Amino acid sequence: MTARTRIARLRTLALTGITTTGAAAAVLTLMPTTAQAAEATQMHTSHAVTTTGTHSRTTTQHTTGNANNLDGWIKQSLQIMKAKGIPGSYDGLKRNIMRESGGNPTAQNNWDVNAQKGTPSKGLLQVIDPTFHAYHVNGTASSVTDPVANITAAANYAAHRYGSIDNVNSAY
């Protein structure tokens, strides 16, 4: 089975699950699989799969810095964060991105308390506009849905509130 066929099947499964369940929780559960599959077609990485009994684990070595995919956006943000003294790691950013948006830079939450108040969370790290503007990092785009600007502003916010994005393990 080719990678393209597997991705098409994952997308079909995700769309079927979303339309048949109609639950926001199902969308959040299925999004990382779809986003990771889409990301896999864009990234140049090497994978090692380890199998132990019924469990398998895939290890990915990050070898690209192309700013046109999730790996590149994170790496570009880390460079800016380092220059500005904002703490955070690749793993901390990726973990939070996958939980918050599944890696979708145009994700928007239209159902939580922020959305009900008229300020939906947006982008890779689900930042509301007031937080984005308060923690925007000079040298990045002024759009909350710009991947690098979103990551960097969210990491800046997390640094001020929690010490680092690495310390965030749930909605923040």
Residue pairs with C-beta under 8 A, 6 or more apart in sequence:
3 40
3 41
4 41
6 37
7 37
7 38
7 40
7 41
10 33
10 34
10 37
11 34
11 37
13 30
14 30
14 31
14 33
14 34
17 26
17 30
18 26
18 27
18 30
24 111
28 102
31 101
31 102
31 103
31 104
31 107
32 98
32 99
32 102
32 103
34 102
35 70
35 98
35 101
35 102
35 103
35 104
36 98
36 103
38 103
39 69
39 70
39 71
39 103
42 66
42 68
42 69
42 70
43 62
43 64
43 66
43 69
43 70
43 71
44 63
44 64
44 66
45 60
45 61
45 62
45 63
45 64
45 71
46 60
46 61
46 63
47 58
47 59
47 60
48 58
48 59
49 56
49 57
49 58
49 59
50 56
50 57
50 58
50 59
62 71
62 75
62 90
64 71
64 72
65 71
65 72
65 75
65 76
66 72
67 73
67 75
67 76
67 148
70 94
70 97
70 103
70 124
70 147
73 105
73 124
73 147
73 148
73 151
74 90
74 93
74 94
74 97
74 151
75 90
76 148
77 93
77 148
77 151
77 152
77 155
78 88
78 89
78 90
78 93
80 86
80 137
80 139
80 140
80 148
80 152
81 87
81 88
81 137
81 152
81 155
81 156
84 137
84 152
84 156
86 137
86 152
86 155
86 156
86 159
87 155
87 159
87 163
87 164
87 165
87 166
88 155
88 158
88 159
88 164
88 165
88 166
89 164
89 165
89 166
91 166
92 164
92 165
92 166
92 167
92 168
93 151
93 155
93 165
95 169
96 125
96 154
96 165
96 168
96 172
97 103
97 124
97 125
97 151
99 170
100 107
100 121
100 124
100 125
100 126
100 171
101 107
101 123
101 124
101 125
101 126
103 124
104 124
105 123
105 124
105 145
105 146
105 147
105 150
106 122
106 123
106 145
107 122
107 123
107 124
107 126
108 120
108 121
108 122
109 115
109 120
109 121
109 122
109 126
110 120
112 120
112 121
114 120
114 121
114 128
115 121
119 128
119 129
119 130
120 128
121 127
121 128
122 128
122 129
122 132
122 144
122 145
122 150
123 144
123 145
123 146
123 147
123 150
123 154
124 147
124 150
124 151
124 154
125 150
125 151
125 154
125 155
126 154
126 171
127 144
127 150
127 153
127 154
127 157
129 144
131 153
131 154
131 157
132 144
132 149
132 150
132 153
134 157
135 153
135 154
135 156
135 157
135 160
136 142
136 149
136 153
136 156
137 149
137 152
137 153
137 156
140 146
140 148
140 149
140 152
140 153
141 148
141 149
142 149
143 149
144 150
144 153
154 165
155 164
155 165
157 172
158 164
158 165
158 167
158 168
158 172
159 165
161 172
162 168
162 172
